[in-house]
Amino acid sequence: MSANQPCSAPPALPQIASYFRASVPALARVVGGRPAIYLDSPNGTQMPEPVLRAMSDYIRHGMANRHGEFLTSEETEASIHRARRAVADLLGSGSAPVVFGQNMTSLAFALATALARDWSAPGLVVVSEIDHRANVDPWASVACDHGLEVAWLPVDPETVSLDLTQLDRLVAPGTSLVAVSLAANAVGSVQDVRAVTARAHEVGAIAIVDAVHAVPHLPVNMQTLGADVLLCSAYKFFGPHIGIMAVEGDLLDRVRTLKVAPAPLSGPEKAETGSQNHEAIVGLAATIAYLEGLGGGDSPAARLHDSMLRIQRYEDQLVAQMVEGLADIPGLRIYRAPDPRPKTPTVAFTVRGKSPVAITRYCGDRGVLLTHGDFYATILAERVGVAAQGGWIRAGMAPYITPEDVDYALATISAASQA
């Protein structure tokens, strides 16, 4: 079966890891005398072979820029259109224009700069204490530059989730924009985004949703979420380094983007400055086709939804095993939203008397690749009291991880805590 074609009989949950492990070359990498266990997936995932091959084939068979009346240029045009359609199927964004860019952060800064050209004081921008700074600083910095106030949706340190009890007060009439993440990249908490976007629309504000950490782990539907703008990054879900921004309705047409004069006045190209990373766009389409191949259904969108449900259920099993094992390690504290709050399979923790750097270095030398730090969620790190000690240690599940990998990782973390 080609990994780019939908399965006629989708694999059962125990086969999900096999589907990925059979096609991800990086899993053969040996670190510390054993195959690497990539628990650094919240920082970025490994690429399947069909994605690598699609990018290589595009380069090897002849690249070209757009708008040419010859074969390779036409192939580039077709690849871009194919990728936009695939993104719409993955994100449930319907007819919303899909913009490509260097990364999510760059797209957010570009959009913020464009939106702010029409902002003037008095006004208000609302951001979140739980978010990665990429979904804070673009909006907050241009707000300050234009004399708008900035308000913060607070985090509850006990649940490491947003406290929305003051939502109606904070998102007040006169608010220009509200930005929130669907899932917190540092600790995995999934937010009640629909409540935030609904309130934003009640007061006439634009609702921005950062879905970077959510898209790899659960089905995402931009329309159901009520997002006017949804941002994500392909390298978080087995693809190349490229940013994605879907913009609802006519918002993009109304935004005065900074662009060269010949660029279109409407559609996604008005926000795509300069030539795009065409090989990465080809790889993005191949990534989504690969994910589609895991699911069942009568349309690409249905197969992708089913695929993400299957991945979510498998990763939930892995993270339950990880949390249970970590809870048995003396001196280890887990920072994770309590049940039944929804969460991604990401676990942040600290070890009493040990720096996050020391733990991750010990584990990394033995083939268990964990990340450490505040993960750009600086306000959250301050609120829960880990900033001064170097942040957290973070383990993130991916569908190419196995239960055996988790067992070895737990034994290694336990040994690191006692070293």
Secondary structure as GFF3:
##gff-version 3
##sequence-region A 1 419
A	DSSP	three_ten_helix	13	15	.	.	.	ID=ss1
A	DSSP	alpha_helix	16	21	.	.	.	ID=ss2
A	DSSP	three_ten_helix	25	28	.	.	.	ID=ss3
A	DSSP	beta_strand	30	31	.	.	.	ID=ss4
A	DSSP	beta_strand	34	35	.	.	.	ID=ss5
A	DSSP	beta_strand	37	38	.	.	.	ID=ss6
A	DSSP	three_ten_helix	41	43	.	.	.	ID=ss7
A	DSSP	alpha_helix	49	60	.	.	.	ID=ss8
A	DSSP	alpha_helix	71	91	.	.	.	ID=ss9
A	DSSP	beta_strand	98	101	.	.	.	ID=ss10
A	DSSP	alpha_helix	104	116	.	.	.	ID=ss11
A	DSSP	beta_strand	124	128	.	.	.	ID=ss12
A	DSSP	three_ten_helix	133	135	.	.	.	ID=ss13
A	DSSP	alpha_helix	137	145	.	.	.	ID=ss14
A	DSSP	beta_strand	149	153	.	.	.	ID=ss15
A	DSSP	beta_strand	155	156	.	.	.	ID=ss16
A	DSSP	beta_strand	161	162	.	.	.	ID=ss17
A	DSSP	alpha_helix	167	170	.	.	.	ID=ss18
A	DSSP	beta_strand	175	181	.	.	.	ID=ss19
A	DSSP	alpha_helix	193	202	.	.	.	ID=ss20
A	DSSP	beta_strand	206	210	.	.	.	ID=ss21
A	DSSP	alpha_helix	222	225	.	.	.	ID=ss22
A	DSSP	beta_strand	229	233	.	.	.	ID=ss23
A	DSSP	three_ten_helix	234	237	.	.	.	ID=ss24
A	DSSP	beta_strand	243	247	.	.	.	ID=ss25
A	DSSP	alpha_helix	251	254	.	.	.	ID=ss26
A	DSSP	three_ten_helix	268	271	.	.	.	ID=ss27
A	DSSP	alpha_helix	278	292	.	.	.	ID=ss28
A	DSSP	alpha_helix	300	326	.	.	.	ID=ss29
A	DSSP	beta_strand	332	335	.	.	.	ID=ss30
A	DSSP	beta_strand	346	351	.	.	.	ID=ss31
A	DSSP	alpha_helix	356	365	.	.	.	ID=ss32
A	DSSP	beta_strand	368	369	.	.	.	ID=ss33
A	DSSP	beta_strand	371	373	.	.	.	ID=ss34
A	DSSP	alpha_helix	378	383	.	.	.	ID=ss35
A	DSSP	three_ten_helix	387	389	.	.	.	ID=ss36
A	DSSP	beta_strand	392	396	.	.	.	ID=ss37
A	DSSP	alpha_helix	403	418	.	.	.	ID=ss38
###
